[in-house]
Amino acid sequence: MEGVWHNPKNSVAVKTGACPDKTGGSKLCGWVVRADEEAQGDARDGGTPS
């Protein structure tokens, strides 16, 4: 399912789409496209550098 997902608090948005895959597979990937300051802080606290 491709599109943009928003969490219930609307503090994070994730775009989903086909992964860059040189083998021609049909894998689904997600990329964070927006996160508010609190969500970014939570991610840093959890060990995500940026």
C-alpha positions in Angstrom: 0.0 0.0 0.0 1.6 3.2 -1.2 0.9 6.6 0.2 1.5 8.7 3.3 0.7 7.4 6.8 0.1 9.7 9.8 0.1 8.5 13.3 -3.0 9.3 15.5 -1.3 12.3 17.1 -0.2 13.5 13.6 3.3 14.0 15.0 4.9 11.7 12.4 4.3 11.2 8.7 5.8 8.2 6.8 5.7 7.9 3.0 5.4 4.3 1.8 6.4 3.1 -1.7 8.4 0.6 -3.7 11.9 0.0 -2.4 14.8 0.8 -4.6 15.6 -2.8 -5.5 18.0 -3.8 -8.3 16.6 -7.3 -8.4 13.1 -6.2 -9.6 11.4 -7.3 -6.4 8.3 -5.8 -5.0 9.3 -4.8 -1.5 7.6 -2.0 0.4 9.7 0.6 2.1 8.9 3.6 4.3 10.6 7.0 4.8 9.9 9.5 7.5 8.9 12.7 5.7 7.9 14.7 8.8 8.3 14.5 12.5 7.5 17.1 15.1 10.1 18.2 17.7 8.8 15.7 20.4 8.9 12.8 17.9 12.4 13.7 16.9 13.5 13.9 20.5 11.9 10.5 21.2 13.8 9.0 18.2 17.1 10.5 19.4 16.4 9.1 22.9 15.8 5.7 21.3 19.2 5.8 19.5 18.2 7.1 16.1 20.9 9.7 15.3 18.9 11.9 12.8 
